[in-house]
Amino acid sequence: MEDRRTLNLALSSGESRQLLLEAGSTVLVIGGQLAVHRPTVWLAENIIEPAVLLAAEQAWIAESGGWITLQAQGSVQFVVIPPDGISLWQEVGRCLHAIFGTKMPSIQP
């Protein structure tokens, strides 16, 4: 099994946190309830902020990258899991290495 960096968080009732996610990232609720407010979208000339309510042991997968707001509906524990494969920042590092030719540590996907 590949070593993937995860973000373990706990929020108190009413507390919220904003996160920048890559497409394919997963938010998994371990306990409690969490409202996931997705990035705003245009729909028929109206701005809409779609939201998903997750309960314990439910997951949500980000269809596209962007900023999301996570709001606790009571005390909640959850995990943010990055997508499989090469992350955006690893790809940026490889591009910079190709452009500038600086010696960088090896990145294993």
C-alpha positions as CSV (number, residue, x, y, z in Angstrom):
1,M,0.0,0.0,0.0
2,E,1.3,3.4,-1.0
3,D,2.0,6.0,1.7
4,R,-0.5,8.8,1.2
5,R,-0.6,12.0,3.2
6,T,-4.0,12.5,4.9
7,L,-5.3,15.4,6.9
8,N,-7.0,14.4,10.2
9,L,-9.3,17.2,11.6
10,A,-11.8,17.7,14.4
11,L,-14.2,20.6,14.6
12,S,-16.5,21.8,17.4
13,S,-20.1,22.6,16.9
14,G,-20.6,25.5,14.5
15,E,-16.9,25.8,13.7
16,S,-15.8,25.9,10.1
17,R,-12.6,25.5,8.0
18,Q,-11.7,26.3,4.4
19,L,-9.5,24.0,2.4
20,L,-8.1,24.0,-1.1
21,L,-8.6,20.6,-2.6
22,E,-7.4,18.9,-5.8
23,A,-9.9,17.1,-8.0
24,G,-10.4,13.5,-6.7
25,S,-9.8,14.4,-3.0
26,T,-12.0,12.6,-0.5
27,V,-13.6,13.9,2.7
28,L,-14.5,11.0,5.0
29,V,-16.5,11.7,8.2
30,I,-15.4,9.4,11.1
31,G,-17.9,10.7,13.6
32,G,-20.6,13.5,13.8
33,Q,-22.1,15.5,10.9
34,L,-20.3,17.8,8.5
35,A,-21.7,20.2,5.9
36,V,-19.4,20.5,2.8
37,H,-20.0,23.7,0.9
38,R,-18.5,23.2,-2.5
39,P,-17.1,26.0,-4.7
40,T,-19.7,28.4,-6.1
41,V,-20.9,27.7,-9.7
42,W,-23.0,29.7,-12.2
43,L,-26.3,28.1,-13.2
44,A,-28.7,30.0,-15.4
45,E,-27.1,33.4,-14.6
46,N,-27.4,32.7,-10.8
47,I,-24.6,32.0,-8.4
48,I,-25.2,28.7,-6.5
49,E,-23.2,27.3,-3.6
50,P,-23.9,23.6,-3.6
51,A,-23.7,21.9,-0.2
52,V,-23.6,18.3,0.9
53,L,-24.4,17.1,4.5
54,L,-22.3,14.1,5.5
55,A,-23.0,11.8,8.6
56,A,-20.6,9.4,10.2
57,E,-18.9,6.9,7.8
58,Q,-20.0,8.8,4.7
59,A,-17.6,10.2,2.1
60,W,-17.6,12.9,-0.5
61,I,-15.3,13.0,-3.5
62,A,-14.4,16.4,-5.0
63,E,-15.3,16.3,-8.7
64,S,-13.1,19.4,-9.4
65,G,-10.4,21.2,-7.5
66,G,-11.1,24.4,-5.6
67,W,-11.8,26.0,-2.2
68,I,-14.4,24.3,-0.1
69,T,-15.9,25.2,3.3
70,L,-16.3,22.5,5.9
71,Q,-18.8,23.3,8.7
72,A,-19.4,21.2,11.8
73,Q,-23.0,20.3,12.6
74,G,-22.1,19.4,16.2
75,S,-18.8,17.9,17.2
76,V,-17.2,16.1,14.2
77,Q,-14.0,14.2,13.2
78,F,-13.1,13.7,9.6
79,V,-10.2,12.9,7.3
80,V,-9.2,14.5,4.0
81,I,-7.5,12.0,1.6
82,P,-5.6,13.3,-1.5
83,P,-6.3,11.7,-4.9
84,D,-4.4,8.8,-6.3
85,G,-1.5,9.5,-8.6
86,I,0.8,12.5,-9.0
87,S,-0.3,15.6,-7.1
88,L,-0.4,19.0,-8.7
89,W,2.5,20.2,-6.6
90,Q,4.7,17.2,-7.5
91,E,4.1,18.0,-11.1
92,V,4.9,21.7,-10.6
93,G,8.2,20.7,-8.9
94,R,9.1,18.4,-11.9
95,C,8.4,21.3,-14.3
96,L,10.6,23.7,-12.4
97,H,13.3,21.1,-12.3
98,A,13.1,20.7,-16.1
99,I,13.2,24.5,-16.6
100,F,15.9,25.5,-14.2
101,G,17.8,22.2,-13.9
102,T,18.4,22.5,-10.2
103,K,19.2,19.4,-8.2
104,M,16.1,18.3,-6.3
105,P,15.4,15.3,-4.1
106,S,13.8,12.4,-5.9
107,I,10.0,12.3,-5.7
108,Q,8.5,8.9,-5.7
109,P,4.7,8.9,-6.7
